[in-house]
């Protein structure tokens, strides 16, 4: 086996700086009340909020941080103790449990506490749990909550669906004006949507660099460098960052620098990351000369429907064509297309115990991928945060066997 050597991406230092600046602004606003703060789901109407003067905080980002630091293992049981089921989103139980414990990894990372919101804004395009998550804090703090309810199992994002979501987005304007004290500006909204569209294009170009053989990045790099697309889209600083990152990736491609030395197997990761095991899994795949080059998860912040000329309808379209909202038929075709584009030899399906909406192996997808498209797959059981659901040795053995199967097939 090859010795595992991580390739450092120099641009990461700049990313850390802009994220720190963002959290510094949130902390100051939370302490002084200088600007209203909106909590927003990660694929929610952030552009509308930014255009109305809100600073935006994403609790899912906090949930991922709790998972990556493994602090959540201490906090999840505290949420269970007040009646939240072990089967619901472990982002939710991690975050609520940390609140009950009075702790947060933001203190170590940015010397701050979780910023208190002026309003809680959700979109159920990811799952129902995000609304229940925000309702907890709405009850706890007496903070107003507004949101968008998105249909599930959508094959075509057609005009009736877009109409339905657009009306909901437009109905958010009046209550948000009252909370922010800022009059809605269509021009400003259009400008922010345009910035997010530029961010999408740049982020997709970053992800697309992995279609090169060898790839200059891995899925695990993507879970790190997606942060500006998640928490800073709609801000010019995110676009500046991705332009810098792309320059570095283009240089790596030109010089044929591989993220995984000796790359000879290329895989697709379907489902949520296992946040507390990213380093271990990355090291494992390096040792196997295998690169996970594409994923459903990192692509979730690519919004190609954004159009500054029609901000409400294009945002409704973009946030509803998210893969998690789509039908099995659509998902199967999507995964096949991405596997072809990125030259993947197979698919890893992560069955996340507390995230059924992002676990696409439960209705026969792996079997259809091999039967209909000749794409082999393996299923590993785990969770985004709750590592009690993850059998590490069993998963490693399954992945080793899967990689060897592909290698023999070649």
N, C-alpha and C positions, 0 to 999 in steps of 0.2 A: 504494500500500500504506500501511496505517496505521502510524504510529510506534509501536514497541514500548515499552510502559511497564508495568513490573511493579507489581502491587498488593501492598503489604506487609500481612501479617497480624500484628497487634500481639501476639497471644498467643504467637507464636514465641519471644519472650524468656523467657516462663515455662517453655516446653518445654525450652529450653536449660539452664535452672537445675535442673530436676528430673532431667534426664539427667546433668548434671555431678555432682549429689549421688549418683546411683546408681553412677556409675563411681568416685567417691571411696570409697564403701563397699566396692566390689569390690577396689579397690587396697589399702585398709587391711587387709581380710581376707586378701588374698593375701600381704601383707608380714608380717603378725603371726600369721596362723593363728587369728584370733579367731573366725571362723565358717567352716563348710565351704562350698566353692564347687562348684556343679555347672555344667558346660557342657551346654547343652540346644539341640537343634534348634529353630528358630523356631516350628514348629507341633508342639511336643512336649509332654510331660506337665509343663509348668512349674508348674501348680497343685499337683500332688503334691509337687514339690520344695520349693516355698515353704512348704507346710504342715508340712514336716519340718525346717524351719530352715535350708535351704540359701539362699545367695545365688546368683542364676542369671545366667550369662553366655551370650550368644548369638553364637557364631562367625560366623553368617551376617550379623549386623549389622557385624561386623568386615570381612567380605568385601565388603559393600556400601560401607563407608567406604573400603576400598582401591580400589574401583572409582571412587567419586565423586572421590577425590583424584588418581586416575590413577597412583598409586604402584605399582599392581599390574603395570604394564607392565614395570617393572624386576624384579619378583619371580617372575612366572609362569614364565619360562624356567628358574629355579632348581629348580622342582618338576619341570619336564619333564626336567631333567638327571638326576634320581634315579629316573626311570622312570615318572612320571605322564603319561599321554597328553594331547596337545593337545586331544583330543575330549571329555575329561571336564570336569566343572563347574569353571568358572574362579573361583568362590568358593574351592573347595578348593585349586586350584593357586596362587591369589593368597595365601591364608592360609598354606599350607605354605611357599611361596616366601619370604614375609615372615619366617616363623620361621627359615628357613635363613639368611636375610640378617641376622637379629638386629634387625629394624626393625619399627615399627608406627606408624601415624598417631595412635594413642592418646597417644603422647608429646606431639605438638604440640597435640592437642585437650584432653587432660586431665592431662598431665604424669605418665603412668603407663605401665607395660608391660602386656602381656596377662596377666590373672590366671591363676595356675596352678590347675587343678581338683583336687578330691578325687574326683570321679567324672565320667564322660562318659555322657550320656544322650541317645539318639537315637530318632527315629521316622521310618521310611522312607516315610511318607505323601507326602513330597515327591519322593524319589528314592532309589535305592540309594547314590548317591555320598556322602550324609551319613554313612552307616555307615562307608564306607571312609575318609572324612575323619577320623572320630573314632578309627578303628583305627590310623591313623598315630600319633596322639598317645598312644594306649594303649600301643603298642609303644615309643615314644620315651621315655615317662616312667614306664612301669610302673603306670599308673593304671587302676583298674577301669572296665569299660564295660558298660552294660546298655541295653536298648532294646526297641522295639516294631516288629514287622514288619507292615505294613499291605498288604492286597490292592490290586490295581490294576484298572482297568476296571470299577469298580462302578457299576451303574445305580441300584439301590435299596440304601440302607444299612438292610438288614433285620435281624431279630433274630439269625440265625446269625452275621452279620458282627459285630454289636455284642457278642455273647457272646465271640467269638474275641478281639477287641481288649480287652474288659474283663478277661478272664482274664490277658492279658499285663500289663495295668496293675496288677492286684492282685498279680501275682508280683514286681513291682518293689519292693513295700513292704519285704519282709524284708531284701534286700541294702542298701537305702537306709537302713534303721534302723541297720544295723551301721556303715555309713560315717559317718552323721551323728551317731550317738550319741543320737538323739532317737526316742522312741517315737511311732509313728504315731497320730494323733488324727483320728478320723472327723469330729468336730465342727469341728476346725480346717480340715480338707480341704474340708468343705462350705462353710465361711465363705469360703475363698479362691476356690472355684468360683463362689460368689455374686458376689464382687467382679469376677471375670473376666466374668461374664454382664453385669453392669452396664457394664463397659468396652465390651463388644461392642455393647450397645444404643446407647451414646453415640457410639461410633466409626461405627456404621452411620448414625446421625442426621447426623453430620458429612458422610459420603459422600453421603447422600441430599440434602443441601442443594444438590448440583450438579444435581438434577433440575429446579430452578427455572430459568426463562428470564428474564433471563440468569443464568448460574451465578456464585456468589460465589467459587468455588474451581476449580482445575484438577487434573488427574491429577498434575501435577508438584508442586503443593502437597501432595497426598495422600501422595506418596512421602516427604515431609519429616515431615508431621504424624502419620503412622502410627507413628512411633518409640515413643511410649508404649504403644500397643497391642501392639507386638512385645516390647519389653524390660521393660515395667512392668505388664503386665496381671496381675491378682491382687493389686495394691497399690492402696490407696485414692487415692494421689497421682495415678495415671493418670486415675482417674475425675474427680477435682477439675479436672485439666487440661482434659479434654474438655468439662466443663460450662462452663468459662471460654471455650473456643474456640467452643462453640455459641452462647453469648450474642453473641459478636462476629459470627458468621456470620448469625444472625437479624437483627442490626442492619443488616448489609450487604444482606440480602434485602429488608428493609423499605424501605430507601432505594434499592433497585434499582441497587446498585453492582455492576458486572460485573467479574469477574476479567480478562476479555478485552474491551477496549473495542470496541464495534461487533460483538460476537459474532453471526455469522450462519451458521456451520457448527459442528456438534457431533459429536464422534467418540468412539469406544470404543477403548481401547488393550488389545489382547489379548497377553499374554505378559509377560516380564520387562522391567523398565526397562533402558535403556542408561545405566548409572550415570555414566559419564564424559562423557556428552553431554546430561544433563538440562537444563542451562542453555541450551545451544545450541538444542535442540529446542523448549524453552519459548519462547525468543525467536522462533524460526521461526513457530510457531503464532500467537503474538501478532501478528506482521506479516501473517499471513493472515486475521486476524479469525476465527480458528478455535479452539475450545476442546475439548480432550480432557477430557470430563466424567466418564467412567467407565472402569473397568478391572477386569480379572480380578485383577491383582496386589494392589491395595489392599484388595479385598474378601476376600483370603485370611485376614484376621484378624478376620473376623466369624463368631462361633461361637454361632449362635442356639439350638443344642441344649443348651447348658449349663444345668444345673438343680441348684441347691444341695441339693435334696431327694434327688437320686440322683446323687451326684458321679461315681462310677466309670463307670456306664453312659452318663451324659450326656456325659462327656468322651470316652469311646470313640466315641460317635455324632458329636460335634462335630469331632473330629480325623480322622474317616474320611469325612465328607461334603465334605471339601476338594475343590475342583474338579479338582485335578491327579490325584486318585485315581479320577475318574469315567469312565464310558464316553463314547464319541463321541456317542451318542444324547443322553445327559444334557447334555453340554457344549453341543451345538447348541441345545437348548431353553433352556438357561440364558442363553447369549449373546443369543438372540432376546429373551427376557424383559427383560434389563437394557437392551438397546438401546431397547425400547419405553418402559420406565420413565423413562429418561434422555433420551428424544427424540433419539437418535443418528441422524445421517445416514449413517453408515458405520463400518467397522471397520478399524483398523490392526492387522495381524498382525505381531508381531515374531518372526521366526524366529531364535532365539538359538542360535548354533553349538554351544555347550557345554551347553545346557540343553534337550534334546529333550523332557523331561517337561512343561516349561512353554511349549512351542512347538506350538500347536494348529492350525497350518496344514498339517501334513505328511500328513494323511490325507483330504484333500478338503474340509475344513471351509469354506474361503472360497468354493469353488464351490457347496456346498450352501446357504450363507447367501444367495447371490443367487438360486439356483434355487428354494429352498423358501420363502424369506422376503422376497425382494426387497431384501436389505441388501447394498450393494456393499462391497468391501474392497480393500485393497492390502497386499502383503507386502513388508516391508523386512528385509534380512538384516543381522545384527549379532551382538551378544553382550552379556551382562550386564556383563562386565568387560574381556574381551580385545578392545580396539578395533582390533586388526589384522584382525578379522573384519568390521569395519563400513566399508562404502564410503559415505562421507558425501555426496559430491556426487551419486552415483547415487540414494541414498535421498531426498535433498532434491528431485531432479527428479521422482522417482516420487510423492512426497507432494504436490508442487505440481500435478502433472497430475491426481492423484486429487481434490484439493480443487476444482480447476477443473471437473472432470467433475461433481462433486456440485453445484457452484454453477450450472452450465449446466442441469442437470436440474431445479433449482428454478425 
